[in-house]
């Protein structure tokens, strides 16, 4: 079944499209089998959130857009799930905020790195970083530490969707401003982020894009005000409350 064949009226439409894309990603060598497990965990949280963007995630997406527009060297980190789920949206976000795109894998193999870079180029990316791997994130073992010197290593703001907690913590230690997209507000990645967006990446990236377009002409003071008004701890608590106390509608 293709995305287009899943009826729009199906109550679990978005969830089925997401599953289908991950499955296709595994088949084409972009997504690892571990990625299937990550997807399952994400789906469970999304179900409890009511498969919608909660208010605090909306505010986080706006703060993320402000950070990205203010950044000097922003980078969007892409793994196998992200490449399978939102390749067009990653390319569009990179264009709108002037960010680089870097492939960054937990289960790194040369074949998968190349397949993801090719896939992103097919979806319109001009340049994809990550293959040089000529720098290291301090505090991680060799394979997990590899990044590009002119990419994540020198970035001031990094978007890390669905990231492993250790690497998210190590990047925060390096002083990066981290924008984490993760449906689990209790994950270590979300906990160390300057801006945790507790939302499905298929909703979060388009939301950051539309906020970035909206803020394109904003003054530095306006961007600073949006950034200052965002409280990461409060956003995580609000997401946890929504998950624990939310009412399931279907
Ligand atoms: P941590 O190491 O940060 O505590 P973890 O070990 O649970 O987290 P993984 O299982 O490696 O992390 O990563 C998967 C994470 O990505 C999970 O927290 C899951 O909720 C989240 N996730 C999976 N699919 C999506 C999605 N489509 N959108 C947003 N988040 C997702």
Boltz pocket constraint, residues with backbone or C-beta under 6 A from the ligand:
constraints:
  - pocket:
      binder: B
      contacts: [[A, 37], [A, 38], [A, 39], [A, 40], [A, 41], [A, 42], [A, 43], [A, 45], [A, 81], [A, 85], [A, 162], [A, 163], [A, 164], [A, 165], [A, 166], [A, 181], [A, 182], [A, 183], [A, 184], [A, 186], [A, 187], [A, 188], [A, 189], [A, 190], [A, 199], [A, 200], [A, 201], [A, 202]]
      max_distance: 6.0
